[in-house]
Amino acid sequence: QRIAVLKERDPGETRVAATPETVKKLIALGASVAVECDAGLAASLSDEDYRAAGAEVGPMEAVLSGAQVVLGVQGPDPALLGGATPGAWVVATLDPFGQRARIEAYAAAGLEALAMEFMPRITRAQSMDVLSSQSNLAGYKAVIAAADTYGRAFPMMMTAAGTVSAAKCFVMGVGVAGLQAIATARRLGAQVSATDVRSATKEQILSLGAKPIFVENVAGIEGEGSGGYATEMSEEYQKAQAELVSSHIAKQDIVVTTALIPGRAAPRLITDTQIATMKPGSVIFDLAVAQGGNVEGSVADQIVERHGVKIMGFSNTPAHLPADASALYSRNLFNFLSAFWDKEQGKPVLDEEIGDAVRLTQGGKVVNPRLLA
Ligand code: NAD
């Protein structure tokens, strides 16, 4: 089985889909691995490191030639994949809802596209879950970036020159990223509160030493849908949530928003009118900025100032931690390939539960039910 690892072509992408560590492990499974020149450079991994791990390192055409599996962080341009074996797997985060034309092109090229963000959220797939590994790092980085932009300190400090009070930090959306944002803000010494539409998160918020802020006594309160993901909420709920949030955020110094609903634009959580009630100098980090934004007026990769409040967010937050994000992402891909490695056939063979969930294209067609619905 020949596995190709491409250099990412998106200008903001610093991650790489395999590290020397996972190259070694893939070779131990019986695969051969070819890595494009400079693929790991932005993640501080040199071509020499990959060669030492046993990879062939070369230009893209050579790496792709005869490849049966192509690994990427983002989906590679189908036009580049001509050299791959017919029916080859393309394993990456493929943005299936956003990149429909590209998915069709994989199908037309006879490639089998496997979208890692469609990995089911089941216990046995946890180690393969790239959304979790990357969101966790993103939640950390959001707080660090917000702290860096904030003109005051996070922890309370009692000094000879007087006391500096602790920052108040509010986390909206307590999934994987939100939980890590709470933990990080707590470690920095902030007073932390958090909210979500899923009431199951209340306990998790408390267990991290933060204060839950929740809408009570409103119809349609249980915001949990399939796979533990959030659903869209009733109008009545949204109104009650907006009122609660308005009175709460006026007292906050830092707000981190992480709310996402799979397959839809991110829900709007903070309006410009609400921002106007916040204290000048406060910072809002919108982790959903690339999915349409939770915060009115947020612009990816810019610091926008509204009513004295700084609003920020990155188009690709994990790419701001290239080394760790690559290390975890690569292990997710290795865990995926190795879990399904068939020793007799010398290649990975997917089972139904996970295969049908992640497979977007096969036999020249788009086959994933979530894209056909
Ligand atoms: P996500 O990135 O899809 O969304 C982030 C958070 O935003 C979620 O907690 C969601 O409930 C919340 N949200 C959505 N709309 C909101 C609104 N209007 N107001 C406030 N909050 C809102 O979530 P995620 O991090 O991918 O986690 C989704 C679920 O999957 C969680 O239950 C998580 O525990 C679970 N999970 C399971 C596994 C596994 O078993 N393998 C792995 C990771 C996550």
Boltz pocket constraint, residues with backbone or C-beta under 6 A from the ligand:
constraints:
  - pocket:
      binder: B
      contacts: [[A, 120], [A, 121], [A, 122], [A, 123], [A, 125], [A, 126], [A, 129], [A, 131], [A, 132], [A, 135], [A, 172], [A, 173], [A, 174], [A, 175], [A, 176], [A, 177], [A, 178], [A, 195], [A, 196], [A, 197], [A, 198], [A, 223], [A, 227], [A, 228], [A, 229], [A, 230], [A, 231], [A, 233], [A, 258], [A, 259], [A, 260], [A, 261], [A, 262], [A, 267], [A, 268], [A, 269]]
      max_distance: 6.0
